Amino acid sequence: MGGIGKTALAVEVGHQSRTQGWFPGGTLFVDLRGYDDDPVTADQAVLALLDALGVRGPDLPPTTARQYDAYRALLVERRDRMLLILDNASAASQFLPLLPGTDHHRVLITSRDRPHSLPVRLIDLETLTPDESAALVTRALHDTDERDDRPSREPAALRELTNLCGHLPLALQIAAAMLRRRRHRDIASLVSEIAETGDATTVLDNGSPGTDLYGRSLVLRPVLETSYRRLSPDQARLLRLLALAPGAETGTEAVAALADLDARAALSLLEDLAATHLVTPVCSGEGSDSAVRWRLHDLVRAYGVGVVAEDAGLREEGEAARERVLEYYHRCADAADDRLRWLPGMPEPEQFGDRGRALAWLDGERAGLVAAAQWAREERYAKVAVRLSACLAEYLDWRRYFDDKITISRVAQQAAHRAGDGLSEAIAWSHLGIALREVGRLGEAIEAHTRARDLFQAAEDDHREASAWNNLGLAVRDAGRTEEAIEAHTRARDLFQAAEDDHREAMAWNNLGNALQEAGRVGEAIEAHTCSRDLYRAVEDRHREATAWNNLARALLKADRAGEAIEAFGKALETYEEFEDWYRAGQTLGNLAIAHEAAHRRAEARTHWLRAADAYTRADAPAQAAQARTWAENLK
């Protein structure tokens, strides 16, 4: 990529290798200016190389062909190995004629394009790591004034600045130069300036000193413009549209939807852009092209957005592209949601053959899906984005991405309210309440579920009102208001019974059982969980049947029926592990550990705590994993 530091690295390599005596014959350096308006041709470069080798004036051969012959003959005759650096080559025609006619010497070429057709070793340069970026800026400031302590005083601001620069060396050098000039201002001031404009390229170029100590240009936008201008119309269009995509990485099919192309055509253009280092392929799996995802550097994305913003026609093209990708995301997320909610007897979803494939697609596109759902803030996309938010609710619960769910549910609720869509607003309140409860924000969760209940009542939607009562019961139970929880779950159960919805009636029985346990009414709780288990079994929802088994086991344990409890926990665990629901598997293993400890089987209890820690680790729940290990240590 332009600005990645190719020339700086090549020059540093030249210096170090000369110091180590690798090239006693010296180094030849030619800037081919391949991305300027008037690139250096090989014919022009060979004259400069001959001059550096001492062939000039009357000794210079009169024709181009003889000049190349003389150049190669000199290199063949030279016994001391030389290093030839050909910098900024944009086409093979610039450097192929300059390669020595012998393998005695070495050649280092820098380019923004990958010469796939040539048998040369390719070394791709990536952006710096966060630590390297911070070190680069710190060193640049200390080289000028070793008393400059801003990096040590403002480590967080320094990190944020390097993030805004995309860890691109050129951008970091410009930022450091700006900080040197504004010596008496803190780093945070530059961070705020970039954040306010939303475009690092504009701020950095406006504050750039122009050139560095070596006369090299310190500007970002022209570097990006030269790469953009070299693209074909189709490639340039795809780059612009990809800059508008939600999320940092985008799958091939989503890119195809964005650009209104078939997947094969989109893939071909993406590969072309990757060869110019304007797009980076990120492999997220094996076995198909769709496993490859595509990432734009933040500064390239900002540049692309800027190009679109400056032209009314391109803006409308971009809006249409966003509509297409949002529709694509909604269509696929809806199909994935159908698969996650599918039960035997229901129509078989067509797009995803099993739950694993649905989850894999959702995992891969998660960042883009969540970002696209937030487009509900914009009137043009609000309806589809609100529907997308609802499609993601089950998945985000499954993976326990509650912060994402809170974000998109709140946006959906506000958009539905603006549109006067009471039913959609109620659904969004429900999803928001569920996520708020999961992160312990119980007051807000109770308010959200109360609002959902009232809106469903106003819409005379008894079925969804029952769900709202159920969710409200869970929130008030967590808040210690057990009698209110029993009343709410009883209302939910009765409404689901009236609707002859066995599946959700099972859910209400299960939650009622938990509330009864909290109230110390263990016998009634066992009866409720048994009803729940039997109903889930009847509708063949094995995953939720496992939840009923787990809660039944907890009630049995409270009733001093440890043997039956251990058997019930075992049935729950078997299903959770089969479904790879590692968080609930961890909970069940913890319950098994408690049951074994109650039966004075400390070794078995310790084993189950350790297994619980492993399950929680797989579920990305480090706090719970650490607690499980602590309990295991206490049983040594």
N, C-alpha and C positions, 0 to 999 in steps of 0.2 A: 504494500500500500504506500502511496505517496506520503512522505513525512514520517515513515517508520524508522528511518535512520540507516538506510542501506549504505549511502555514501560514507557516513561517519564510521560505520562498522568496517567497510572495506579499507578505508584509510588507516584505521587503527590496526587492522590485521597487517597491512603493509608495513607499518612502523615496527610492530612487534616481530614480524618475521625477519625483517632486515636486521633488527637488533640481535636476533638469535643466529644470524648468519646463514639463513636459508637461501637468500638470493644475493650472492656476492656480485652478480652482474648488474644489480640495480633494479629499479622499478620504473615502469613507464605508465603514465596515467593520462587517459583521454576522457573528457566529458563529452559524450555524444549528444547531449541535450535532446534526447529522444522525445520529450514531451513539450518542447518549445514549439513555437509556430514554424521555425526554420531549423529542423534537426540537422546535425552534422552527418554527412554521408560518409561511407567507408572511404571513398576516394579522397575526401578532404582530410579524414583522420590519418590516412597513410602518409600524407605529406607531413603532418605534425610529428608522427612517429619517426619518420626518416630524419627529420630535423633534430629530434632528440638523440638519435643515434649518430649524429654528426654528418649526415648527408644533406647538403644544402648548396645553393648557388649553382656554379657550373658542374658540380658533381651530381646534381639531381637528374635522373633519367628524364627524357623529354616526353614519354608517353605514360599513360596510367598503367598499362599492362607491365611495362618495364619497371615502373616504380614499385609495384607489388613484388615483382621478381627480386628486385634489389633488397626490399624489406625482408622477405623470407630468407634470402641468401645470408644476410647479416645475422639473422637469428640462428640459422643452422650452423654458421661458422663460430658463433660465440660459445665458448666452452663454459663460461660462468653462467649459471642458471639465473634467469630474470623472471620478474613478476610483471605481468601486463594487466592493468586494471582498466576495464572499459565500463565507464560509469553512465547510467541513465540510457540504456539501450531500449528502444521501443519496438524494434523490429530486427529479425535475424539478419536482414540485409545490411544492417549497420555494422555488425561485428563478425559475421562469418568470413568475409574476405581478409579480416585482420588476424585470424588465428594463425599461430606459427606453423610452419610446415614440419615441425618436430615436436615430440612429446617431452623434450628436455626442459622446456620452459613451462611456466604455469600461467593460467589466465583466470581472472576473477571478473565476472560481469554482474552489474546490478541492473534490475529492471522491475517495472511494475507488472509485467506480463510474463506468464509462464511459457517458455518455448517447448511445448509438449512434443513437437516432432523431432527434436534434436536429442542425441544421446549424451546429454550433459547432466551433471549432478545438480539437483535443485535443492536449495536451502530456503525454505519459507521463513520469513521473519514475522513474529507476532508482536503485539503491543507488549509493553512492560508489565510486570506484576505490580500490584499496589505498593509493595515495599520498595521495588526498584524505582518506581515513579517518584515516591517521596524522597528517596536518596538522590535522584537526579536533581530535583528542584533544590534540595538542601545544599548539595555540593555547588550548584550554580550560584547560590546566594553567598555561600561561604568563600568561594573563590574570589568574589569581589570584596567582601567585607567579612572577615572571620568573626566579627562581633555581632553579626546579624543573627539574633536568637529567635526570630519569628517562628522558624520550624519547630523548635523545642517548646516555645510558648503556646503554639497553636497547632498541636498535632492533629486534632479533629478537622480543623479548617484546611490544613494541608492535604489531608486525605480526601476531603470533599473536592478540593481544587483539582487534584489528580484525577478523580472520577469524572469531573466535568470536562477535563481535557481528554477523556477516553484513554488515558495512559499512552497516548501517542507522543513519541519523543519530540517531534516538531512543536506540537501544541504546548508541551511542558517547557520547552526552551523559551517559547514566546512568553508564557506565563511568568517564568523566572525573570526574563528581561523586564517585564512590566513591574514586577515586584522590586527589582533593583532600582528602577526609576522612581517608584513611589515608596522610597525607603521608609518614610515616616507614617505610612498607612499599614494597617495589619492585613494579613492574608484573607481574613474573613470579609474585608471590604471588596476584594476582587471576586470572591465566591458569590457574594450578594449581587454584584453587578452582573455576573454571568447568569445567575439564577433568575434575576428579574427580566432579562431580555429573552431567556430561553434558548439562546443561540450562542454557543461558545465561539464559533468562527467569527461572528460579527465583533464581539467584544475584543477578542485577542488580536484580530487584524487591525482594528481601530487603534489599539494600544501598542502595536508592534513597532519596534525600532527599525524595521525594514530589512536589515542584514545583520549577520553575526560578525565576529572578528575576522572571519576568513572571506567575508564578502558574499556568503551564501544567503539566499533569500529567507527571511523569517516571516512568511505569510502563509495562511492556511487556504483561504478560498481559491487563489489561483492554482494551488497544487491540485485541489479537487476538480476545479474547472477543466484543467488540461486533460485529466483522465475522463471526465464526462464527455467532453467534446469529441474524443476519439471513438466513442461508442457509435454503433449503428443506431438508426431510429428505433428499432424494436428493442435493442438492449437499453437504450436511454429511457424509453417508456417504462420498461420493467423496473429499472432502478428507481425511477421516480415513484412508481406505485408501491414498490416494496418499502420505500421510506415512510409510507403512510400506514403500513400494516400494524395491527396491534401486537404488542409483545416484542421482545428483543429477538426472538428466533421464530421462524415460520416454516411449516412443513410445505413440501412441494405442492400438494393438492390445494392447500390454502393459497399459495402463491398463484396457482393456475386460476383459482376463482377470482382472485384480486385482479388479475390481468385479462380475464375472460379468454383464457387459452385452454387447450387440452393439456393434460399433465406432461405429455412427451415434449410438446413445444416449449412449455414453461421450463422443463428440466434442461433442455438444450440451451436456452438463453441464460439460465442460472449458471450453468457450467462455463459459458462464455464470460459472464461477469466475474466468476470465481477466478478465471485465468488472468483477469486484470486486477485481481485483489481488491475489487470494490465490494465483493460479497464473499463471505466465508462459509464453506460447507461445514456443518457440524453433524457427525454421525451419531445417531441415537439408538441404533440397533442394526441388525443384520438381516439380509434376505430380500430387501426390496428397496426401490428408489425412494419410497415414501418414508423410509427410516432416516433419510438425510434431511436435516433441517438447515435453514439458511439464515445467516446473521449479517446485519450491517453494522459497521463501526458507528458509534454514536455520532461522530462528526460527519460521516458520510450521510447518515440519516438526516441530520440537521440541514446539511447542504441540499439534499433532495427535497425536503419539506420547503426550504426556501425557494428553490426553483419553481415548485408548484405554486407557492403563494404569490409569486410575482406575475402570474399570467392567468387571466380569467378562464381561458379555455382549458388550461391544465388543471385549474381548481375544480371545474365541473367534471373533468375526466377523473380526478381524484375522488370526488364525492361518489360518483357512480361506482368506482372500484371499491370504496368502503362499504357501499350497500351490498355489493356482490359478496364480499368476504364475510360480512355479517350474516347474510342469508345462508351462506355455506356453513358457517359455524353453527347457526341455529339448527339447520337441517341435520347435521351430523351429531350435534349434542343431543338433540331430541331422540335420534335413533339410539345413541349410546345410553341415554336415560331409560328408554324403553327396555333395553337389555338388562340394565341394573335392576329394574323393577319387575322383570318378567317372572312369571310363575307358571307351572304346568297348567295347561288348559287355556292359556292366553295365546293370541296370535303370535307366531314366531317372528321376532324382528328380523328384517332382511339384511341390514347393513353389517351388523356385527354378529359373528357366529357364536360367540360365547362371552361371558362376563370379562374374561381376561383380555380379550381384544378390545372391548369397549373401554376398559380401564386404561389399557396401553395408549389408546388414541387420546383419551382425556388427559392422561399424564403428559403426553408429548405436547399437546396444544394448550395446556392449562394457562400459561401466562397470556397467550393471545386471547383465549376465551374470556378470561377475567377482564382483560383490558377492553375487549369488544363490548362486554356487558356494561361497562361504564360509559359507553357511547349513548346510553339512555339519557344522559344529561342534555344531548342535542336533539331537538325536536324531530329532525329528519329521520333519525334512527331509533327513536324512543320505543315504538311499539315492538319491533323485532328484538331490540336489546332487552326489554323487560321480559319477553318470552324466553330469551336465551338465559337470563338470570334464573328463571324458574327451572329450566332444564338442568342447570348445574347443581341444584340444591342437594340432591341425593348423593352425587359424586363427592361434593365438598364435605358432606357429612361422613361419607365412607372413608375418605382420606384424612379427615379431621383438619381440613384447611379452613378453620373457622374465621380467621381474620379476613380471608378472601371472601367468605360468605357474607360477613358483616358488611364489607365494602359494597359488594354488588347488590345486596338486598336493600341497603339504604338508598342507593341510587335508583333502584327499581321502584321502591316505594314512593320516592319523591316525584319520579317521572309519571307514575300512574296517578298520583294525586293531582298533578298539574293537568293531566289529560281528563280528569273526572272519571276515571275508570276504577270504581270502587272495588270491584271483584279482584282485579289485578293488584290493587293496593293492599287489600286484605291478605292475599297470598304472599306478597312481599313482606308484610308485617310478620306473618307466621314464620317465614324463613329467617327473618332477622331475629325474632325472639328465640328461635332454636339455637342459633349461633351465639347469641348473647348469653344464654343460659350455660352453654358449654364452656365459655371462658369466664364464668363466675360473675357476670354483671347481672345479678338477679333482679334488681329493681327495674332496670331497663327492659329485661326480658319479660317481666310480669306486665309492664306497661304495653309492650309490643303485642303480646298475646291477647291482652284485654282489648286493644284497638282492633285486632284481627277478628276477635269474637263478635264485637259490636258491628263491624262492617259486614260480616257474614249474616248476622241476624237481620240487618237492614236489607240485605239482598235476598232474604228468605232462602238461604242456601243451608238447609239443615245438615247436610252431609259434611260440608266444610266447617260448619259451626261445631260439629262434634269433634273434629280434629283440633279446633281452637281450644275447646274445653280441655281436651287431653293435654295439649301443650301447656296450657295455663296451669293444669294440675301438677305437671312436672316442675314448673318454675316455683310455684308456691310451696311445694314439698321441699325443694332444695332450700327455700328460705325459712324452713322450720315451721311452716303453717300447715301441719299435717291434716287437721280436720277439713280445712278448705280444699286440700288436695284430694281427700277421699270423696268429698262432694263433687268436685270437678270431674274426676275420673268416672264416678257413677253416672253423672249427666252424659258424659261421652259414651259410656257403654250403652246406656238406654237409647240414645239417638242412633248409634250404629246398629243395635238390635232392630230398631224400628225400620231402618233402611235395609235390613237383611244383608249387611256387609260383614260377613264372617271374618274376613281378614283384619279389618280395623277393630272389630269387636274383640278379637284376640289381643290386639295391642292394648285396648282399654283395660281388659281384664288383667293383663300383665302389670300395667302401671298402677292399677288399683291394688293389686297384690303388694307391690312395693310400699305404697302408702299405708296399707294395713300393717305391714311389718313395722314401719316406723311408729305406728300407734300401739304396738305391742299386741295386736290382734292376730297372733301367728296362725291359729287354726283357720281363720277366715282367709288369711293370706295364702296358705297352702291350697285351699280350695280354689282361690282365684287364679293362681299360677297353673294349677292343673287344668282348669278350663281354658286358659290361654294356650297351653301346650297342645291340648287336644284340637283346638280350633286351627292352630298353625299347621298341625300335622294334616288336618283335613284339607286345607288349601294348598298343601305341599310347599310351604315356605320354610325350608329347612334352616335357613340362616336365622330367622326370627324364632323358630322353634328352639334353636340352641339358646337364645336369650331367655326364653321361658324356662328351659331346663336349668339354666344358671340361677335364675331368681327363685325357682322352686327349691333348688338345693340350698340356697341361703336360708329360706324359711325352715326347711327340714333341719338344718344345723341349729337354728334357734330353738327348735322343738326337741333338741337333744337326740335327734335321729341321725347320728353322724354317718353310719354305714350307708343309709339311703342317700344322704347328702353327697358323699364321695362318689357314689355311682352316678348321680344326676350331674354333678360337675364334670365327670368324665365324658358323658354324652355331649355336653355343651362344648367341651374342649375339642373333641374329635371333629365336630362340625366347623368350629372356628378355624382350626388349623387347615382343614380341607379348603375353606374359602379364603385362606391367607388373610384373615382378619386378625392381625397380630396384636392390635391393642386390646380387643376383647379376649383374645387368647391369654394375654398377660393378666387381665383381670381375673379370669377363671382360674388360672394357675395360682394366683395369689389366694383366691378363695379355697382352692384345694390345699394349699399350704396351711391355711388357718384351720381347715377341717382336720388335717393330719395332726397338727399341733394339739388340737382339742382332744384328740384320741391318744395323746402322749407318744406320738411317733415322730420324734424330733428330726431324725435323719431324713425321713420322707418329706417332712415339711421343708427342710433346708433345700432339698433337691428341687422341690416345686418353686421355691422362691428364686432359685438360680435360673430355672427355666422361664419363670415370669420375667426376670431381668432380660434374658435373651429375646423374648417375644416383644417386650417394650422397646428394646433397641431396634428391632426390625421395624417397629411401628414408628420410629423416629420420635420416641417419647423418653428423652434422657432423664428427666426428673423422676419419672416413675421407675425407670430402670435402676437408677441409683438407690431409690428407696427400697426396692426389692432386694438389691444386694446387701443393703444395711440389715434388713430383716434376716437374710441368710446368715450374715456374719454373727448376728446375735444368737443364732442357734448352734454355733460351733461347740 
